[in-house]
Amino acid sequence: MTGLQHHDREMREVDERIARLSLLIGADLSRHDVVIEILAGRYSAPEGSKSHTNPVQELRALLIMKYRIEVSWIDEDGLEECARRLAELEGKLRERGLPPVD
């Protein structure tokens, strides 16, 4: 496995976890206002979605990590290559029945 494939696999795993957490807490990540609320630490999960861990905090941390990785991809490979890789990863999420991670 090449380094690029390894990084894509890791990003796919991060995206899958983000997608699952967003479903768990009812966060529609296609809505930018929801993403902003999560990143700002102001998003509250609906009642009934509580668990022994805080899924909102985990989601926030994973979103921050994802965006930092994307910035490094842009710096290393350029915007077009980053967009291509992200589109490919989004397609794989959809194949698994998970919502895309914007």
C-alpha positions as CSV (number, residue, x, y, z in Angstrom):
1,M,0.0,0.0,0.0
2,T,1.4,3.4,-1.0
3,G,1.5,6.3,1.4
4,L,-1.3,8.0,-0.6
5,Q,-3.5,4.9,-0.4
6,H,-2.8,4.7,3.4
7,H,-3.8,8.3,3.9
8,D,-7.0,7.9,1.8
9,R,-7.9,4.8,3.8
10,E,-7.4,6.7,7.1
11,M,-9.5,9.7,5.8
12,R,-12.2,7.2,4.7
13,E,-12.3,5.8,8.3
14,V,-12.5,9.3,9.7
15,D,-15.3,10.2,7.3
16,E,-17.2,7.1,8.2
17,R,-17.0,7.8,11.9
18,I,-18.1,11.4,11.3
19,A,-21.1,10.2,9.2
20,R,-22.1,7.7,11.9
21,L,-21.8,10.3,14.7
22,S,-23.8,12.8,12.7
23,L,-26.6,10.2,12.3
24,L,-26.4,9.3,16.0
25,I,-26.9,12.9,17.2
26,G,-29.2,14.0,14.3
27,A,-26.7,16.6,12.9
28,D,-27.3,17.4,9.2
29,L,-23.7,18.1,8.1
30,S,-25.0,19.3,4.7
31,R,-26.2,22.4,6.6
32,H,-23.3,24.8,7.1
33,D,-25.1,26.4,10.1
34,V,-25.1,23.0,11.8
35,V,-21.4,22.5,11.1
36,I,-20.6,25.9,12.5
37,E,-22.6,25.2,15.6
38,I,-20.7,22.0,16.2
39,L,-17.3,23.6,15.5
40,A,-18.1,26.5,17.9
41,G,-19.2,24.0,20.6
42,R,-22.8,25.2,20.7
43,Y,-24.5,22.2,19.1
44,S,-26.8,20.3,21.4
45,A,-27.8,16.7,20.5
46,P,-31.5,16.0,20.8
47,E,-32.7,14.2,23.9
48,G,-32.6,10.4,23.4
49,S,-29.2,10.5,21.6
50,K,-27.2,10.6,24.8
51,S,-24.6,7.9,25.4
52,H,-21.8,7.2,27.9
53,T,-19.5,9.3,25.7
54,N,-20.1,12.7,24.3
55,P,-20.6,12.2,20.6
56,V,-20.9,15.9,19.9
57,Q,-17.4,16.5,21.3
58,E,-16.0,13.5,19.3
59,L,-17.7,14.8,16.2
60,R,-16.2,18.3,16.7
61,A,-12.7,16.9,17.2
62,L,-13.0,14.7,14.1
63,L,-14.3,17.6,11.9
64,I,-11.4,19.7,13.0
65,M,-9.0,16.9,12.2
66,K,-10.6,16.3,8.8
67,Y,-10.3,20.0,7.8
68,R,-6.7,20.1,8.9
69,I,-6.0,17.0,6.7
70,E,-7.7,18.6,3.8
71,V,-5.6,21.8,4.1
72,S,-2.5,19.7,4.1
73,W,-3.7,17.8,1.0
74,I,-4.2,21.1,-0.7
75,D,-0.8,22.3,0.3
76,E,0.9,19.1,-0.8
77,D,-1.1,18.2,-4.0
78,G,-3.1,21.2,-5.0
79,L,-6.8,22.0,-4.9
80,E,-7.8,19.9,-7.9
81,E,-6.2,16.7,-6.6
82,C,-7.6,17.3,-3.2
83,A,-11.1,17.8,-4.6
84,R,-10.7,14.6,-6.7
85,R,-9.7,12.6,-3.7
86,L,-12.5,14.0,-1.5
87,A,-15.1,13.2,-4.3
88,E,-13.8,9.6,-4.4
89,L,-14.1,9.3,-0.7
90,E,-17.6,10.8,-0.7
91,G,-18.6,8.2,-3.3
92,K,-17.4,5.4,-1.1
93,L,-19.5,6.8,1.8
94,R,-22.6,6.8,-0.4
95,E,-21.9,3.2,-1.5
96,R,-22.0,2.3,2.2
97,G,-25.3,4.1,2.7
98,L,-23.8,6.9,4.8
99,P,-24.4,10.6,4.3
100,P,-21.6,12.7,2.7
101,V,-19.3,14.7,5.0
102,D,-19.0,18.3,3.8
